[in-house]
Amino acid sequence: MKTIIIGLGNPGKKFENTRHNVGFMAIDKFAEKNDFPDFKMQKKSNALISENSDMMLVKPQTFMNESGKAVKKISENSPSANLIVVHDDIDLPVGKIKIVKDRGSAGHKGVESIIQNIGNENLLRIRIGISPQENIEAKKIVLKKFSKEEQEIINQTINKTAEALNFLIKEGIEKTMNEYN
């Protein structure tokens, strides 16, 4: 059965290395560590795709709030695939990851779009914390870059997320949740 790993973010140079793009960063690191080919634009799904024989990596090129449209197109072509979504989470501190299954969006617009388009049954998600210490409204922080100190932490977290993805694929959801949550 094919595994599809979807990293959420916003397309374009303007949004590179912003908090909202940690999903893209994690997918890029996973691709690098596992010798995936370069990402190529797939127009029919409006996503950058890299794949091997049993796995597809996806970076939707819709903006975050429309991610579900690209994910729906991808999942229609592989209806029995295992879906894993990697995304930022304002409710977790910078550096924390949390793996969940069959959960609601908790207000994350990209995840909400995916759930509206394909549902959340068997939907696995890796949430990557992006919240600074102080309590700030989500829309005021998600498009900001990390501070120098936070960037060091997030770089380690991106590596840890790539490891967690490999562990999840080999060991399954229960062991991965026990190991990484």
C-alpha positions in Angstrom: 0.0 0.0 0.0 1.3 3.4 -1.0 2.1 6.0 1.7 1.5 9.7 0.9 3.2 12.2 3.1 1.9 15.8 2.8 3.8 18.7 4.1 1.8 21.9 4.6 3.0 25.4 3.8 2.6 28.3 1.5 4.2 28.5 -1.9 6.8 31.1 -2.9 10.0 32.6 -1.7 8.2 35.1 0.4 7.0 32.4 2.8 10.2 30.2 2.9 11.4 29.6 6.4 8.3 31.0 8.0 6.6 29.3 10.9 3.7 28.2 8.7 6.1 26.4 6.4 7.6 23.9 8.8 5.6 21.1 7.0 7.5 21.9 3.8 10.8 22.0 5.7 10.1 18.6 7.3 9.2 17.0 3.9 12.3 18.4 2.3 14.5 17.0 5.1 12.7 13.6 4.9 13.3 13.6 1.1 17.0 14.5 1.6 17.6 11.8 4.2 15.8 9.1 2.1 17.3 10.0 -1.3 14.1 11.0 -3.0 14.2 12.6 -6.5 13.7 16.3 -6.9 10.2 17.7 -6.4 8.4 18.3 -9.7 5.2 20.3 -10.2 2.1 18.2 -11.0 -0.4 20.7 -12.5 -3.5 18.5 -12.2 -3.1 18.3 -8.4 -1.4 21.8 -8.0 1.4 20.2 -5.9 5.1 19.6 -5.9 5.6 15.8 -5.9 8.5 13.5 -5.3 8.0 9.8 -5.3 9.5 6.4 -5.3 7.9 3.0 -5.8 6.0 2.9 -2.5 5.9 6.5 -1.2 4.8 9.9 -2.5 5.9 13.2 -0.9 3.5 16.2 -1.5 3.9 19.9 -1.0 0.6 21.5 -2.1 1.1 24.7 -4.0 -2.3 26.1 -3.1 -2.1 28.5 -0.2 -2.4 26.9 3.3 -6.1 27.5 3.6 -6.8 25.6 0.3 -4.5 22.6 1.0 -7.5 20.2 0.9 -8.1 20.8 -2.8 -4.6 19.5 -3.7 -4.8 16.6 -1.2 -8.2 15.6 -2.6 -6.8 15.4 -6.1 -3.8 13.3 -4.9 -6.0 11.0 -2.7 -8.4 10.4 -5.6 -5.6 8.8 -7.6 -4.5 6.6 -4.6 -7.7 6.0 -2.6 -6.2 3.2 -0.4 -3.0 5.0 0.4 -1.9 5.8 4.0 -2.0 9.6 4.4 0.3 11.5 6.8 0.1 15.2 7.1 2.9 17.2 8.6 2.1 20.8 9.7 2.8 23.7 12.1 0.9 24.0 15.3 0.5 27.3 17.2 -0.7 25.3 20.3 2.6 23.6 20.8 5.9 25.4 21.8 8.7 25.6 19.3 10.5 22.3 19.2 7.7 20.0 20.4 6.1 17.5 18.0 2.9 15.6 18.6 1.5 12.7 16.5 -2.2 12.3 16.3 -4.8 10.3 14.4 -8.4 10.9 13.6 -8.5 14.3 15.3 -10.1 17.6 14.5 -8.3 20.6 13.0 -8.0 22.6 16.3 -8.5 25.7 14.2 -5.6 25.0 11.8 -7.0 26.3 8.4 -4.9 24.0 6.3 -5.9 20.9 8.2 -9.5 22.1 8.3 -9.4 22.3 4.5 -8.1 18.7 4.2 -10.8 17.4 6.6 -13.5 19.2 4.6 -12.2 17.7 1.4 -11.4 14.1 2.4 -12.5 13.7 6.1 -10.2 12.7 8.9 -10.8 8.9 9.2 -7.3 7.3 9.5 -5.7 10.6 8.9 -2.3 10.7 10.7 -0.8 14.0 11.5 2.6 15.2 12.8 2.1 18.5 14.5 5.2 20.7 14.8 5.2 23.4 17.5 5.8 26.9 16.4 4.6 28.9 19.3 7.0 31.4 20.9 7.0 31.8 24.7 4.6 34.7 24.8 0.9 34.3 24.0 0.4 35.8 20.5 -2.6 35.6 18.2 -2.0 32.9 15.4 -2.4 35.2 12.4 0.2 37.5 13.9 2.9 34.8 14.2 2.4 32.1 11.5 3.9 34.1 8.7 6.9 35.3 10.7 10.4 33.8 10.7 11.9 32.2 13.7 14.3 34.0 15.9 18.0 32.8 15.8 17.5 30.7 18.9 14.2 29.3 17.7 15.7 28.5 14.3 18.3 26.3 16.0 15.6 24.5 17.9 13.4 24.1 14.8 16.3 22.7 12.7 16.7 19.9 15.4 12.9 19.5 15.3 12.8 19.1 11.5 15.5 16.4 11.8 13.5 14.7 14.6 10.3 14.9 12.5 12.1 13.2 9.5 13.2 10.4 12.0 9.7 10.1 13.3 8.3 9.7 9.8 10.8 6.9 9.1 9.9 5.3 12.4 6.2 5.6 11.7 6.5 3.9 8.3 8.5 1.0 9.7 6.9 0.6 13.2 3.3 1.9 12.8 1.3 4.6 14.7 1.1 3.1 18.2 4.9 2.6 18.6 5.6 6.0 17.0 3.2 7.8 19.3 4.8 6.0 22.3 8.2 6.9 21.1 7.7 10.6 20.0 4.7 12.0 21.9 
